[in-house]
Amino acid sequence: MGLIKEQKDIDLSTKSEPWTEQELADFRKLMQDIKAKNAKRKERILRTNAKQEQLA
């Protein structure tokens, strides 16, 4: 695997700016919602698997 050369007229580097308090709060809320949704999905799958094992 070799190095990729950056073209002269294209800058591939990115500058990260700190998030504002509002952006950070929105991001944390979004992540909390996603984790809750994933937990519900996982719980439902586990319940379905447990029922299938009882029937078998």
Secondary structure as GFF3:
##gff-version 3
##sequence-region A 1 56
A	DSSP	alpha_helix	21	55	.	.	.	ID=ss1
###
